[in-house]
Amino acid sequence: MDTPALPVKRDREEPAAAAATVAAAAEPKDTAGAPTGDAPELSAHEEARENVRKHIAPIKREFQRKIEPREPKPEKVEEAPADSADGTAEAAPGGDEQGGSKRQKKGKGQNKGRGDQKSKLAERIQGSLPHLCRKLVQQGKCPFGDTCKFSHDIPGYLEKAAEIEQPPGVVCPSTLSARPCKQRITCRFPACREEWGKKLLAQQAEGAAAAEGVEVKEVKEVKEEPVEDDESNHLPRELQAALREDQKGKGNFPWKRWKVEHDKYKEGLKQERQKETKDKAGAEAKEETGKEENATEKQGVKEEKVKEEPAAEREDSAYRHGAMLRKGEKKKLDLEGKTVLAPLTTVGNLPFRRLCKGMGADVTLGEMALASRIVEGNAGEWALFRRHKSEDCFGVQIAGGWSDQVAKCVELLEENCSADFIDLNCGCPLEGVCNKGMGAELLDRTRRLQEIVTVASGSTSLPFTVKIRVGHYEDEERRHAHSLIPQLSKWGAAAVTLHGRSRQQRYSREADWDYIRTCAKAGQKAGVPVMGNGDVLTWEDYHNRGEGVASCMIARGALIKPWLFKEIKEKKYWDIRSSERLDIMKDFCSYGLDHWGSDSLGVEKTRSFLLEWQAWLCRYVPVGVLEVLPPRLNHRSPGFVARDDLEQLMASSQVEDWIKLSEMILGPAPPGLNFVPKHRSSGKASAETQAEG
């Protein structure tokens, strides 16, 4: 569907108008915010410019929400405790001088007080339906018989399931794909449930009649038949068992390449240190003995170089199935001008990536996985590598702090996963990751980073990329990404992604794209492409990335508006309506049911991830209500009057409204649902608080 291009009112004005705006902003104002005296009233465009300067979304006046000042709360006067000797209250521990307790600063980022969501999910669906035996559902019979701890009551299950409303906004994935339903009788959609229920009942009746010696007509046996799967990268049970035995020291896992590369790196490092020691000794001998000793030392250096040439030649090799490959034979990775979806924790799941792929994303990456857990055979961590068949260019991202862990993980991925490249995360600023020597912590440990990249890139024929930040500290003088990128290329990195913030900044302030362009030029000289990352929310942000920057990796912008990829392709804004946004949410839920299942557990998993996504979707401000374009990622929304009720509901930051939206697609939520998002924008929350008061 072609979308009309919107007229863009740029954030520019003449110097005289700018001076008038500053003068008007400097006028004294009363407590209500109105100018005093004869100060001229700001025009709509001038007001919008002032809001942009304050990092507030420039809402058109006709959509602005009037905010009434909140009445001051009466101060509470606490009585002095009776046991006080002088009749005055003592200061509370950790409080102020008046005895009041200090307010704790609200934490940013991940919400660690939300509890165990998996157990809460199990409590949500427990009791709604009997827990049928999985063997009975999939194979038609249970080997445990009457001793099975799960229910075999098919009529009771069908009667109870008929009382539950089916999801109104989606259909069973088997209907769209013309394949047998994976959930069979446990499916929440009546057509599938009744079809498989009849088959199981007929088979049970045949078994009971056969036990009594009564002849019955032959009934088609329900068997667990292989169903075509659109997803790959499943963890084989044999591989999982072998990895667990290897971790216990009982097994002998057939590692092929990582040990060879690790020993080769250590040997090269040893030779380098010996050479440095010998050069230092030669320099001292030169000063003491003069020209004769100097000539001898030069001859020794030449001989050492001749001996080291074969080792230097081997550094450009990689091992593949036991055969040594030259660096030029490694698979190529072309990211020039591609739209890349960044790895996104929790919300960057397979259904969301599938949705973004349909919106125009060229390259997708799975969620970050820990290399140590992959090597241990952790099924939950391996699930992050699932790939849908629509993801034609797919990468996996891992995090690790030691070369043996990362190299083992890389070797496993190449042998057992379908991926086009492997990315090493050296940019995650979370303390839980950095304290284990992973993520952005590696930016300060150059020697260890060199060992990891060298050994891991040499252990695979797949392109090995690295994601970094500008440095550890906020100070511009202490940034070192521009010098690190050429080194990464030398160590074997096929591409580098640079986030325009430091580890200390995390996600606050704006990404420094001027520095990203500087680093991209350094990457061009070193022969390694550099992708930029940070604050890409519009198609203009993408196309104005600058010369030398190969592409942009889009993260939060895709969460807020997944149709951003479509805007980038068409180079125009899409004033998307609320009904179209609801259709996008329905597509996500349909993909979710296909991935997590269409039974009660799958429906509630889909609802949970939809609610997690809603924590970002609610931050979207429609371009039709903005006074000036382009919008910015760091603009706070002051609240606005939407163009219809559904759009107003989508703009709400209240969890209750998110649940209402999920019920429009997935049906009634379980009673007592108390959802707490994993990540919540502190800026959004503070803006909503100001708007309410």
Helices and strands as residue ranges (DSSP letters): H 15-25, H 44-53, G 61-63, H 117-125, H 134-139, G 145-147, H 154-161, H 173-177, G 184-186, H 190-211, E 231-232, H 237-248, H 258-289, H 291-314, E 317-320, E 323-326, G 327-329, E 339-341, H 350-359, E 363-365, E 369-370, H 371-376, H 379-382, G 383-385, E 387-388, E 394-399, H 403-416, E 421-426, H 431-434, G 439-444, H 446-458, E 464-469, G 476-478, H 481-491, E 495-499, H 513-526, E 530-533, H 539-543, E 551-554, H 556-560, H 564-570, H 578-596, H 600-617, G 623-625, H 645-650, H 655-666, H 682-692
